[in-house]
Amino acid sequence: MQIIIGVRFRPIGKIYFFDPVGEEFSPGDHVIVETTRGVEFGYVAVGNRELRPGEHSTGIAPIVRRATAEDEETNLANKEKEKEAFGICLEKIAKHGLEMKLIECEYTFDNKKVLFYFSANGRIDFRNLVKDLAAVFRTRIELRQIGVRDQAKALGGIGICGRPLCCCTYLSEFSLVSIKMAKDQSISLNPSKLSGNCGRLMCCMRNEQLAYEELLANLPGVGDHVTTSDGLSGEVSSVNVLKQIVRVILTLENGDKEARDYKPSELTFKARKKKTTASAEELKAMRELEKLEEQEESSHLDD
């Protein structure tokens, strides 16, 4: 069985797997590896373990070596050079009058390439900017346009919950988040309530989605007709998912209507039907959020 280690190139970045070439590594160790971008300085996130069958379809590249004290100094020197390069690039952007926001600058470990990450509305013609930067740094220059989620991950910030953003603390990869999750969790379909600092749907909605789906499977939908354990019939007016309480508007024998709360086990109802139509409020919210959730044309920081 092949032994692998997991390596990150950013504090909360995606984990890539490499062959340790017989060496023993622990989380926190530093290594030098070769990637598609060139030679990189990485941090071990997952120590030596066996490669599970079918876990990775592509070949596992070997590490170059364990990082030495000299490599550590080179990495620190590169960090200082990145700060200087960032300032120079800002000046060049202003000189060319480009409508772009510079987010981050990064040197490859071997200094054969300098990457500049930026965000912008639409496409930017930065060919003249690249020529100017190449003349200054005399190495290969690469500019990458990133999306708003990657921008928030790079810059950091505090969410509406008062805590640091999920993408900056533990979320190494972005997952799909949809309007359905907000509806399942009874969150107001207001874009300002659903959107994070990046302007996209909040990633944290996915955290509890599986639990909500399991709880909702035992409940009728609002508007469904149900029969109670005491033989009465009525229509569901509201559902408390977490407490597993269903409020039913009952029609009594004298024709009066009365609201009563029941547990799902006390009700008989048909399985939930998929909703085929949406209210005007929901359609409006969906249209606004679809604009926010348009497909990003840019690549991620860790690609």
C-alpha positions in Angstrom: 0.0 0.0 0.0 1.3 3.4 -1.0 2.1 5.9 1.8 1.2 9.6 1.3 1.2 12.9 3.2 -1.1 15.9 2.8 0.5 19.3 2.1 -0.9 22.8 2.2 0.5 25.9 0.7 -1.7 28.3 2.5 -2.9 28.3 6.2 -6.5 27.2 5.3 -5.8 26.1 1.7 -6.7 22.9 -0.2 -4.7 19.8 0.8 -2.6 18.1 -1.9 -1.1 14.7 -1.5 2.5 13.7 -2.1 4.7 10.6 -1.7 7.0 11.1 1.3 9.7 8.9 -0.3 10.2 6.8 2.8 10.5 9.7 5.3 8.3 10.1 8.3 6.4 13.5 8.6 4.1 15.0 11.2 1.6 17.9 10.8 3.5 21.2 10.9 6.6 19.9 9.2 7.8 21.9 6.2 8.6 20.3 2.8 9.8 21.3 -0.7 7.6 19.9 -3.5 7.2 20.4 -7.2 3.8 21.4 -8.5 2.4 22.7 -11.8 3.4 26.2 -10.8 6.9 25.2 -10.0 8.9 24.4 -6.9 6.9 25.3 -3.8 7.4 25.5 0.0 4.6 23.6 1.8 3.3 22.8 5.2 2.4 19.2 6.1 -1.3 19.0 7.1 -1.7 15.2 7.2 1.1 13.0 8.4 2.1 9.7 6.9 -0.9 7.4 6.1 -1.9 4.8 3.6 -3.5 5.7 0.3 -7.0 4.3 0.4 -8.2 2.4 -2.7 -9.8 4.7 -5.3 -9.0 7.8 -3.2 -7.0 9.5 -5.9 -7.2 8.9 -9.7 -4.0 10.7 -10.6 -0.4 9.8 -9.8 1.1 10.9 -6.5 4.2 13.0 -7.1 7.2 12.6 -4.7 8.4 15.4 -2.4 11.6 17.0 -3.4 13.0 17.1 0.2 12.3 18.1 3.8 12.8 21.8 4.2 16.1 22.9 5.6 17.0 25.9 7.7 18.2 27.6 4.4 14.9 26.8 2.8 13.1 28.4 5.8 15.2 31.6 5.3 14.4 31.6 1.6 10.7 31.4 2.3 10.8 34.3 4.7 12.8 36.3 2.2 10.2 35.6 -0.4 7.5 36.9 1.9 9.3 40.2 2.2 9.8 40.4 -1.5 6.1 39.8 -2.0 5.3 42.9 0.0 7.6 45.0 -2.1 6.2 43.5 -5.4 2.6 44.2 -4.2 3.4 47.9 -3.9 5.1 48.1 -7.2 2.2 46.4 -8.9 -0.2 48.8 -7.3 1.7 51.7 -8.8 1.7 50.1 -12.3 -2.0 49.5 -12.1 -2.6 53.2 -11.3 -0.2 54.2 -14.1 -2.2 52.2 -16.7 -5.6 53.3 -15.2 -6.9 49.7 -14.9 -10.2 49.0 -13.1 -8.9 46.1 -11.0 -8.3 45.5 -7.3 -5.0 43.8 -6.4 -5.6 41.2 -3.8 -2.4 39.3 -3.2 1.1 38.8 -4.6 3.0 35.5 -4.4 6.5 34.3 -5.4 7.2 30.6 -6.2 9.9 29.2 -4.0 12.5 29.1 -6.7 11.6 32.7 -7.7 11.0 31.7 -11.3 7.5 33.1 -11.3 5.6 36.0 -9.6 1.8 35.6 -9.3 -0.5 38.6 -8.8 -4.2 37.9 -7.8 -6.8 40.5 -8.6 -10.5 41.0 -8.8 -12.4 43.1 -11.3 -15.8 43.5 -12.9 -15.5 41.8 -16.2 -12.4 41.1 -18.2 -9.3 43.3 -18.1 -6.7 43.8 -20.8 -3.5 43.7 -18.7 -1.0 42.9 -21.4 0.9 46.2 -21.0 0.8 45.8 -17.3 2.5 42.4 -17.6 5.2 43.8 -19.8 6.0 46.6 -17.3 6.1 44.1 -14.4 8.3 41.7 -16.4 10.7 44.5 -17.0 10.9 45.3 -13.3 11.1 41.8 -11.9 12.9 40.1 -14.9 11.0 36.8 -14.3 7.8 35.2 -15.5 4.7 37.2 -14.5 1.3 35.7 -14.1 -1.9 37.6 -13.3 -4.9 35.7 -12.1 -8.4 37.1 -11.8 -10.2 35.6 -8.8 -13.8 35.6 -7.6 -15.3 37.3 -4.7 -15.3 34.2 -2.5 -11.5 33.8 -3.0 -11.1 37.5 -2.4 -12.9 37.2 1.0 -10.8 34.2 1.9 -7.5 36.1 1.1 -8.5 39.3 2.9 -10.4 37.8 5.8 -13.0 39.5 7.9 -15.8 39.1 10.5 -19.1 37.6 9.6 -22.6 38.8 10.7 -22.3 36.2 13.5 -19.5 38.1 15.0 -16.9 35.4 14.3 -14.1 35.2 11.7 -15.2 34.1 8.3 -15.6 30.3 7.8 -13.4 30.4 4.7 -10.5 31.9 6.8 -10.8 29.5 9.8 -11.6 26.0 8.6 -13.2 25.9 5.2 -10.4 24.7 2.8 -12.7 24.3 -0.2 -15.9 26.1 -1.2 -19.1 23.9 -1.3 -22.3 24.4 -3.2 -24.9 26.5 -1.3 -28.4 26.9 -2.6 -31.6 28.8 -1.9 -33.3 25.5 -1.0 -31.0 25.3 2.1 -32.3 28.7 3.3 -35.9 27.6 2.8 -35.4 24.3 4.6 -33.9 26.1 7.5 -36.7 28.7 7.6 -34.3 31.6 6.9 -35.8 34.8 5.5 -35.4 34.9 1.8 -33.8 38.4 2.0 -30.5 38.7 0.0 -29.0 40.9 2.7 -29.7 38.2 5.3 -28.4 35.3 3.2 -25.3 36.9 1.8 -21.9 36.8 3.4 -19.1 39.4 3.2 -18.4 38.2 -0.3 -21.9 38.9 -1.5 -22.6 35.3 -2.1 -24.8 32.9 -0.2 -23.3 32.2 3.3 -21.3 29.0 3.3 -22.4 28.2 6.9 -25.9 27.3 5.7 -24.4 24.0 4.6 -23.2 23.1 8.1 -26.6 22.2 9.4 -28.3 21.2 6.1 -28.0 17.4 6.6 -29.6 17.7 10.1 -32.5 19.8 8.7 -33.1 17.3 5.8 -33.4 14.5 8.3 -35.8 16.4 10.5 -37.9 17.6 7.6 -38.4 14.0 6.4 -40.6 13.4 9.4 -42.8 16.5 9.0 -45.7 17.5 6.7 -45.4 20.6 4.6 -47.2 23.9 5.3 -50.6 23.7 3.6 -50.8 19.9 3.8 -54.0 18.2 5.0 -53.5 16.0 8.0 -55.6 13.8 10.3 -54.9 13.8 14.0 -54.8 10.9 16.4 -58.1 12.0 17.9 -59.9 11.8 14.5 -59.9 15.5 13.6 -58.7 16.8 10.2 -57.1 20.1 9.4 -54.5 22.0 7.5 -50.9 22.6 8.5 -50.3 26.3 9.2 -46.7 26.2 10.4 -43.9 23.8 11.3 -41.2 24.1 13.9 -38.4 21.9 12.5 -36.1 21.9 15.5 -38.8 21.3 18.1 -40.7 18.9 15.8 -43.9 20.6 16.4 -46.7 21.0 13.8 -49.4 23.6 14.2 -52.7 22.5 12.6 -55.8 24.6 11.9 -58.5 22.1 12.8 -62.1 22.2 11.7 -64.3 21.2 14.6 -67.7 19.4 14.5 -69.6 22.7 15.0 -67.7 24.2 12.0 -65.4 26.4 14.2 -61.7 26.5 13.5 -59.0 26.1 16.1 -55.2 26.0 16.1 -53.5 23.1 18.0 -49.9 21.9 18.2 -49.1 18.2 17.5 -46.1 16.0 17.3 -45.5 14.3 13.9 -46.2 10.9 15.5 -49.8 12.1 16.3 -50.6 13.0 12.7 -51.4 11.0 9.6 -50.3 12.7 6.3 -49.1 12.0 2.9 -45.4 12.2 2.0 -44.2 15.6 1.1 -44.7 16.7 -2.5 -42.1 18.7 -4.3 -43.2 22.3 -4.7 -43.5 23.2 -8.4 -44.4 26.9 -8.0 -42.9 29.6 -5.9 -44.5 32.7 -4.4 -43.8 36.2 -5.9 -41.5 36.9 -2.8 -39.5 33.8 -3.4 -39.2 34.4 -7.1 -37.9 37.9 -6.5 -35.4 36.6 -3.9 -34.3 33.8 -6.2 -33.7 36.2 -9.1 -31.6 38.5 -7.0 -29.6 35.7 -5.5 -29.1 34.1 -8.9 -27.3 37.2 -10.0 -25.1 37.0 -7.0 -24.4 33.3 -7.6 -23.4 33.6 -11.2 -20.6 31.3 -12.3 -17.2 32.7 -11.5 -14.9 32.9 -14.6 -11.8 33.0 -12.5 -9.6 30.3 -11.0 -9.2 29.6 -7.3 -6.1 30.8 -5.4 -5.0 27.2 -4.8 -5.3 26.0 -8.4 
